[in-house]
Amino acid sequence: MYKAKEWLLLGLIFSGALIGYMDRAVFGVLAPMIQQDLDLDPAELGLALSFFSIGYTLFTVVGGWLTDRFGPRRVLGVAMLIWSVFCALTGAVNSLLALLGVRFVFGVGEAPFTPATSKMTYSWFGSRRYAGAYGLASAGQPLGGAVAGPIVGVIAVAAGWRAAFVAVGAIGLVWLVAWMLLARDRPQEPEVDADAPPAPVARSTINPGQTLWGSIAHPAVVASAAGFFAYGYLLYFFLSWFPSYLSKSLHMDLAHMSLATAAPWGAGALGLVAGGYLSDMLSRLLKNEILARKLMIVGGLAVAAVCVALAPQFRTPFSALTLMGAAIFFMYLTAASYTALAVATTPERHIGSVAGYLVFVANVAGISAPIITGVIIKSTGDFNAAFLLAGAIVVSGAVAVALLASFPGRRRAVAAVPPTGV
């Protein structure tokens, strides 16, 4: 059971994650209106969708390094300020060029979020409780996507798509005040959970003198990056184009589409929380962190791939939402295990940078997915090939993790008290 101050930290990260993903999802929900108002073709819309990921991707490693250098609290506070302002400014654009610029800086602002929260979660909860705490705190991400549809849909119908961007941007500025007043980089004293079972006794795989490049090149981190690439492709495929699929291929109007998209995101939130706890439980059961994280990633991605490939074969909104909801659930079931797999072999002083590298890899996929999908739709006139490609990429990620993440003899003692010396 978490202590009161741990719940406070988890609540702050949860709400920050919710705001961040709500800010991201608003563009996908309003994409049909933006496309019509700014007279964008599918390829131009795909480019606009991807420019967020370009800014995000270029600054994830920088955000991780800044987190290691200055601490997650300050870095995340500045990040929230930047992304909230530029989310609101999206409502002022009148051309493709202006839209690309605002989307780019918006992405830069969100780049440090995952590295900062990964490092803060490790500092507060240690490796033994990392995945469960990270999954619970990060569940705000898919819930942000879930609430974005209904909220944005109502605002857009009542006041237009521009007002919707201003409204969701303002929410982040309110959160920023609470974050700077209440958040701390680490607890004042080490946290020991007296009710927790003893940590498994095993040989540590972390070399305290390991360089940053040595950490990134570790097989466990390479495997995590490969799986995270597949995760990122599916995430941004869904975030960017699934609302348009419901609108254009299944002929749902904005009001119904914005409400319907909440269901798969809700399933994703459940998957994220469940996946974190299952990953920690499996780690304790197997007494092998790397094997546990690997099994979670491979299993979740494999099921998600089947669901996304089948989705366009059923031409009703209910079946599409059901299959994509299942795909998002199993995709998010793996979410906490990528950084948990990397943390198992990374010195604490490099965790922010390694987490930034993983997010960089995932968002290379995030840049690719909207552009490739837009080109496929423009070339073929439908979404079928785009769904099949997404499924194939996710399968490839599962296979890569299965082959790259070696686990024999790579057990790690899971400390109840996080190490010092950041």
C-alpha positions in Angstrom: 0.0 0.0 0.0 1.3 3.4 -0.8 1.8 6.1 1.8 0.0 9.5 1.6 2.9 11.4 0.1 3.4 8.6 -2.5 -0.3 8.9 -3.4 0.1 12.6 -3.8 3.0 12.2 -6.2 1.2 9.5 -8.2 -1.8 11.8 -8.4 0.2 14.7 -9.7 1.9 12.5 -12.4 -1.4 10.9 -13.3 -3.1 14.2 -13.8 -0.1 15.6 -15.7 -0.2 12.6 -18.0 -3.9 13.0 -18.5 -3.5 16.6 -19.5 -0.6 15.8 -21.8 -2.5 13.2 -23.7 -5.7 15.2 -23.8 -3.6 18.0 -25.4 -2.2 15.5 -28.0 -5.5 13.8 -28.7 -7.4 17.0 -29.4 -5.8 17.4 -32.8 -6.7 13.9 -33.9 -10.3 14.4 -32.8 -10.6 17.7 -34.6 -8.5 16.7 -37.6 -11.6 16.5 -40.0 -12.6 20.1 -39.1 -9.0 21.4 -39.3 -8.5 19.7 -42.6 -11.6 21.3 -44.1 -11.0 24.8 -42.6 -7.3 25.0 -43.7 -7.9 23.1 -47.0 -5.4 20.3 -46.3 -5.2 17.1 -48.4 -4.5 13.8 -46.6 -0.8 13.9 -47.0 -0.6 17.5 -45.7 -2.8 16.5 -42.7 -0.5 13.5 -42.1 2.5 15.9 -42.1 0.8 18.2 -39.6 0.0 15.2 -37.4 3.7 14.2 -37.5 5.3 17.5 -36.8 4.4 17.2 -33.1 6.4 13.9 -33.1 9.3 15.5 -34.9 9.7 18.2 -32.2 9.0 15.6 -29.5 11.5 13.1 -30.9 14.4 15.5 -31.4 14.2 16.7 -27.8 13.5 13.5 -25.9 17.2 12.7 -25.3 17.8 16.3 -24.5 14.9 16.2 -22.0 16.3 13.0 -20.4 19.8 14.6 -20.1 18.2 17.8 -18.5 16.3 15.6 -16.1 19.5 13.9 -15.0 21.2 17.3 -14.7 18.6 19.5 -13.1 16.0 17.1 -11.6 12.6 16.0 -12.9 10.5 18.6 -10.9 12.0 21.7 -12.6 12.3 20.1 -16.0 8.7 18.9 -16.0 7.4 22.3 -14.8 9.0 24.1 -17.7 7.8 21.4 -20.1 4.2 21.8 -19.0 4.4 25.6 -19.5 5.7 25.3 -23.0 3.3 22.6 -24.2 0.2 24.2 -22.7 0.9 27.6 -24.3 1.5 26.1 -27.7 -1.5 23.8 -27.5 -3.6 26.9 -27.0 -1.8 28.7 -29.9 -2.9 25.9 -32.2 -6.3 27.6 -32.2 -4.7 30.7 -33.8 -3.2 29.2 -36.9 -4.4 30.1 -40.4 -2.0 28.2 -42.7 -0.2 24.9 -43.0 3.2 26.5 -42.3 2.0 28.1 -39.0 0.4 24.8 -38.0 3.6 22.9 -38.6 5.6 25.5 -36.5 3.1 25.4 -33.5 2.9 21.6 -33.6 6.7 21.3 -33.6 7.2 23.5 -30.5 4.3 21.8 -28.8 6.1 18.5 -29.3 9.4 20.0 -27.9 7.5 21.0 -24.8 6.1 17.5 -24.1 9.5 15.7 -24.8 10.8 15.6 -21.2 7.6 14.2 -19.7 8.4 10.4 -19.9 12.1 10.7 -19.0 11.3 13.0 -16.0 8.4 10.9 -14.7 10.5 7.7 -15.2 13.3 9.0 -13.1 11.1 10.4 -10.4 9.1 7.2 -10.2 12.4 5.2 -9.7 13.6 7.7 -7.1 10.4 7.3 -5.1 9.6 3.6 -5.5 12.8 1.8 -6.5 13.0 -1.0 -9.0 10.9 -3.5 -7.0 7.8 -1.3 -7.2 8.6 0.6 -10.3 6.4 -0.9 -12.9 3.3 -0.9 -10.7 3.7 2.7 -9.7 4.6 3.8 -13.2 1.6 2.0 -14.7 -0.8 3.6 -12.2 0.7 7.1 -12.6 0.8 6.8 -16.4 -2.8 5.6 -16.7 -3.6 9.3 -17.1 -2.3 9.1 -20.6 -5.0 6.9 -22.2 -7.6 8.5 -20.0 -6.5 11.8 -21.4 -7.4 10.4 -24.8 -10.7 9.1 -23.4 -11.9 12.4 -22.0 -10.5 14.5 -24.9 -13.1 13.2 -27.3 -16.2 14.1 -25.3 -14.9 17.4 -23.9 -13.4 18.6 -27.2 -16.4 17.5 -29.2 -18.8 19.5 -27.0 -16.6 22.6 -27.1 -16.0 22.4 -30.9 -19.7 22.0 -31.6 -20.5 24.9 -29.4 -17.6 27.3 -30.1 -15.5 25.9 -32.9 -12.3 23.9 -33.0 -10.1 26.9 -32.2 -11.7 27.5 -28.8 -11.2 23.8 -28.0 -7.4 24.2 -28.2 -7.4 27.3 -26.0 -9.6 25.5 -23.4 -7.4 22.4 -23.1 -4.2 24.5 -23.1 -5.4 26.5 -20.1 -5.9 23.3 -18.0 -2.2 22.6 -18.1 -1.4 26.0 -16.6 -3.6 25.3 -13.6 -1.8 22.0 -13.1 1.6 23.7 -13.3 0.9 25.7 -10.1 0.1 22.6 -8.1 3.1 20.7 -9.4 5.6 23.4 -8.5 4.1 23.7 -5.0 3.7 20.1 -4.1 6.2 17.9 -6.2 9.6 16.8 -5.0 12.4 15.0 -6.9 12.6 12.3 -4.2 11.2 11.5 -0.7 12.9 13.2 2.2 13.7 9.8 3.6 14.0 6.4 2.0 10.7 4.6 1.6 10.6 1.0 2.9 7.4 -1.0 2.6 7.3 -3.2 5.7 4.4 -5.3 4.3 6.2 -6.2 1.1 7.6 -9.7 0.6 11.4 -9.9 0.7 13.1 -9.0 -2.6 14.6 -12.0 -4.5 18.3 -12.5 -3.8 20.2 -12.5 -7.0 23.3 -11.2 -8.7 23.1 -7.5 -9.8 23.6 -6.9 -13.5 24.4 -3.2 -13.0 27.9 -2.0 -13.4 28.1 1.2 -11.3 30.8 2.6 -13.6 28.8 1.8 -16.7 28.8 4.8 -19.2 25.7 6.2 -20.8 26.6 4.7 -24.1 27.3 1.3 -22.4 23.8 1.5 -20.9 22.2 2.3 -24.2 24.0 -0.6 -25.9 23.0 -3.1 -23.3 21.0 -6.0 -24.9 18.0 -5.3 -22.5 17.9 -1.7 -23.6 18.2 -2.6 -27.3 15.3 -5.0 -26.9 13.2 -2.5 -25.1 13.9 0.1 -27.8 12.8 -2.4 -30.5 9.6 -3.2 -28.7 8.9 0.5 -27.9 9.2 1.4 -31.6 6.4 -1.0 -32.4 4.4 0.4 -29.5 4.9 3.9 -30.7 3.8 3.1 -34.2 0.5 1.6 -33.1 0.0 4.4 -30.5 0.4 7.2 -33.1 -1.5 5.3 -35.8 -4.4 5.2 -33.4 -4.0 8.7 -32.0 -3.7 10.3 -35.4 -5.9 8.5 -37.8 -8.5 6.3 -36.0 -10.9 9.2 -35.5 -10.7 10.0 -39.2 -11.3 6.3 -40.0 -14.5 6.3 -37.9 -15.6 9.6 -39.6 -14.7 8.9 -43.2 -14.9 5.1 -43.6 -17.6 4.3 -41.1 -19.5 7.6 -41.5 -19.8 8.7 -37.9 -20.5 12.3 -37.3 -18.2 14.4 -35.0 -20.5 14.2 -31.9 -20.8 10.4 -32.0 -17.1 9.9 -33.1 -15.7 12.0 -30.3 -17.8 10.0 -27.7 -17.0 6.6 -29.3 -13.2 7.1 -29.2 -13.3 7.3 -25.4 -14.0 3.6 -25.0 -10.7 2.3 -26.5 -8.7 4.8 -24.4 -10.5 3.7 -21.3 -9.5 0.1 -22.1 -5.9 1.4 -22.5 -6.0 2.9 -19.0 -7.0 -0.4 -17.5 -4.3 -2.2 -19.5 -1.6 0.3 -18.3 -2.5 -0.2 -14.6 -2.9 -3.9 -14.9 0.3 -4.3 -16.9 2.4 -2.5 -14.4 1.2 -4.7 -11.5 1.4 -7.9 -13.5 4.9 -7.1 -14.6 6.1 -6.6 -11.0 4.2 -9.6 -9.8 5.7 -11.8 -12.5 9.2 -10.4 -11.7 8.8 -11.5 -8.1 7.4 -14.9 -9.1 10.1 -15.7 -11.6 12.9 -13.9 -9.5 14.1 -12.5 -12.8 13.2 -9.0 -13.9 14.4 -9.2 -17.5 12.5 -12.4 -18.2 9.3 -11.0 -16.6 9.4 -7.7 -18.5 10.2 -9.6 -21.8 7.2 -11.9 -21.4 4.9 -9.0 -20.8 6.1 -7.1 -23.9 6.1 -10.1 -26.3 2.6 -11.3 -25.2 0.9 -7.9 -25.2 2.3 -6.9 -28.6 1.4 -10.2 -30.2 -2.3 -9.9 -29.2 -2.4 -6.2 -30.1 -1.0 -7.0 -33.6 -3.8 -9.5 -34.3 -6.5 -7.1 -33.2 -5.3 -4.2 -35.3 -4.9 -6.3 -38.4 -8.5 -7.6 -38.1 -10.1 -4.3 -37.3 -10.8 -3.1 -40.9 -12.2 -6.5 -41.9 -15.4 -5.7 -39.9 -17.2 -2.7 -41.3 -19.4 -1.6 -38.4 -18.4 1.0 -35.7 -19.1 -1.5 -32.9 -16.7 -4.1 -34.3 -14.0 -1.6 -35.2 -14.2 0.0 -31.7 -14.2 -3.4 -30.0 -11.1 -4.7 -31.9 -9.2 -1.4 -31.6 -10.1 -1.2 -27.9 -8.6 -4.7 -27.5 -5.5 -3.7 -29.4 -5.0 -0.6 -27.2 -5.6 -2.6 -24.0 -2.9 -5.1 -24.9 -0.6 -2.4 -26.3 -0.9 -0.5 -23.0 -0.4 -3.8 -21.0 3.2 -3.6 -22.1 3.7 0.1 -21.5 5.3 0.0 -18.0 7.6 -2.9 -19.0 9.8 -1.0 -21.5 11.4 1.4 -19.1 11.3 -1.3 -16.3 13.3 -3.6 -18.6 15.9 -0.8 -19.2 16.0 0.2 -15.5 17.0 -3.4 -14.6 20.4 -2.8 -16.2 20.9 1.0 -15.9 22.7 2.9 -13.2 20.4 5.5 -11.6 22.4 8.5 -12.8 21.6 7.5 -16.4 18.0 6.6 -16.0 16.6 9.9 -17.3 18.9 9.8 -20.4 18.1 6.1 -21.2 14.4 6.8 -20.8 14.8 9.7 -23.2 16.5 7.5 -25.7 13.7 4.9 -25.5 11.1 7.7 -26.1 13.2 8.9 -29.0 13.0 5.5 -30.7 9.3 5.2 -30.0 8.7 8.6 -31.5 10.7 7.9 -34.7 7.7 5.5 -35.1 5.4 8.3 -34.1 6.7 10.5 -36.9 6.5 7.7 -39.4 3.0 6.4 -38.6 0.9 9.4 -39.5 2.9 10.2 -42.6 3.0 6.6 -43.9 -0.7 6.2 -43.1 -1.6 9.4 -45.0 0.3 8.4 -48.0 -1.3 4.9 -48.0 -4.8 6.4 -47.8 -4.1 8.9 -50.6 -2.7 6.1 -52.8 -5.3 3.4 -52.1 -8.3 5.4 -51.2 -9.0 3.4 -48.0 -7.5 2.4 -44.6 -7.1 -1.4 -45.1 -3.4 -1.5 -46.1 -2.6 1.0 -43.3 -4.2 -1.3 -40.6 -2.3 -4.3 -42.0 1.0 -2.5 -42.0 0.5 -1.4 -38.4 -0.2 -5.0 -37.4 2.9 -6.2 -39.2 5.1 -3.7 -37.5 3.8 -4.6 -34.1 4.5 -8.3 -34.8 8.0 -7.4 -35.8 8.5 -5.6 -32.5 7.4 -8.6 -30.5 9.8 -10.9 -32.5 12.7 -8.5 -31.9 12.1 -8.4 -28.1 11.9 -12.2 -28.1 15.2 -12.5 -29.9 17.2 -9.7 -28.3 16.3 -9.7 -24.6 18.4 -12.5 -23.2 17.6 -13.4 -19.6 19.6 -16.4 -18.4 22.0 -15.3 -15.6 20.8 -11.7 -15.8 18.9 -11.5 -12.5 19.0 -8.4 -10.5 18.7 -7.8 -6.7 15.7 -5.6 -6.4 16.4 -3.0 -3.6 13.5 -1.7 -1.5 15.5 1.5 -1.0 16.5 3.3 -4.2 20.3 3.9 -4.5 21.7 7.3 -4.1 24.4 9.2 -6.0 22.4 10.8 -8.9 
